[in-house]
Amino acid sequence: MLPRPFFALAPMADVTDVAFRRLVMHLGKPDVFFTEFVSADGLFHLREIKKVPDDENPLLRDLMYARGEQPIVAQLFGSNIETMRYAAGVIARLGFAGVDINMGCPDRSVEKQGAGAALIKNPVRAVELIEAVKDGIKGAGSEIPVSIKTRIGYDKEIIDEWIPTLLKGKPDAITVHLRTRKEMSEVSAHWEYMERIVKLRDASGAKTLMIGNGDVHTLEEAKEKVLQSGADGIMVGRAIFGNPWFFIGRTFDDTPVEERIAALIMFSRFFEELSSPKPFHIFKKHIKAFVNGFPHATELRAKLMNTNSADELIATLNKWGG
Ligand SMILES: Cc1cc2nc3c(=O)[nH]c(=O)nc-3n(C[C@H](O)[C@H](O)[C@H](O)COP(=O)(O)O)c2cc1C
């Protein structure tokens, strides 16, 4: 169903939440959205052990989306076969367009569970998890695709082993963040490897879509990366900060200050309406990205950082503008 090439909004915990995605949906929709990652163990525990009602379950709130966000893929992390199977079934029933398995997150608490980037060191389990997620989807009477998001290795690049291993599980798509776990986000993404990654897929005969990710700053650049590498799609993360118009081809500087402020106001309303009871300081992380690069931006930012609700933020902006 996706165009070729296609451009995806990356999963980013505490950034691409329901409110931020709603903003992007209104101002510049990608070809496909991904949710923030959600713990499969957590979902199982809250629903099946603690019996938390669905409308009070914070993880289900993280999985809230609007119809206009479709196609939207939900990302899971975990390493337990049973809970991953279970969580995939929940996601399929919620009407998502796909389930993505996180095999790249370097967060210590995630890796301690054997999940995220730790799976690069556990290829047998990685393939079992793809099977488990497929099973869970099938058990829910659905046929939605399964994808993986990973890196090029753990301590060192192991593309020639790792990509064929994942392809054995026949995922529908693989996103490769073009760095090792050890490199975190500290070196430039290794786009020079993407063509090799695509060729490994071609050589295997698999139909898996290959998506490149890392350090793409503009839509133009994303299109160039497709031409250079042969990737089916490009996933973009941090370039969306303060620029919800990324996917309609705008750079941050293309957007007049008034429009950026109007977007921040719209976003604060979505946050209050949709993300509550998440504390307002999570929203405030975005202020710097929007209020930036114009006269007196620093002063305004300082004032906005002292606000504690959307109403206070909007009143401060109105006072400043008027
Ligand atoms: C704040 C933040 C949160 C992230 N959360 C996730 C996540 O939940 N799942 C995931 O697979 N990757 C996550 N990532 C990694 C991004 O999806 C992406 O792979 C990385 O930022 C590189 O792409 P970029 O250079 O376009 O930002 C996160 C990155 C950032 C900066």
The ligand as a Gaussian input file, in Angstrom:
#p B3LYP/6-31G(d) Opt

LIG

0 1
 C       14.257000      11.110000      21.998000
 C       14.409000       9.859000      21.168000
 C       13.613000       8.768000      21.455000
 C       13.735000       7.588000      20.697000
 N       12.892000       6.540000      20.959000
 C       12.923000       5.446000      20.153000
 C       11.968000       4.391000      20.290000
 O       11.058000       4.431000      21.139000
 N       12.078000       3.332000      19.455000
 C       13.052000       3.251000      18.479000
 O       13.116000       2.265000      17.736000
 N       13.950000       4.236000      18.321000
 C       13.890000       5.334000      19.105000
 N       14.776000       6.358000      18.882000
 C       15.721000       6.291000      17.738000
 C       15.100000       6.950000      16.501000
 O       13.935000       6.267000      16.083000
 C       16.121000       6.990000      15.324000
 O       16.503000       5.678000      15.019000
 C       17.363000       7.798000      15.657000
 O       17.028000       9.029000      16.285000
 C       18.188000       8.092000      14.388000
 O       17.422000       8.753000      13.397000
 P       17.490000      10.363000      13.184000
 O       18.930000      10.724000      12.976000
 O       16.634000      10.627000      11.972000
 O       16.960000      10.985000      14.431000
 C       14.693000       7.519000      19.646000
 C       15.486000       8.629000      19.370000
 C       15.354000       9.796000      20.109000
 C       16.220000      10.992000      19.765000

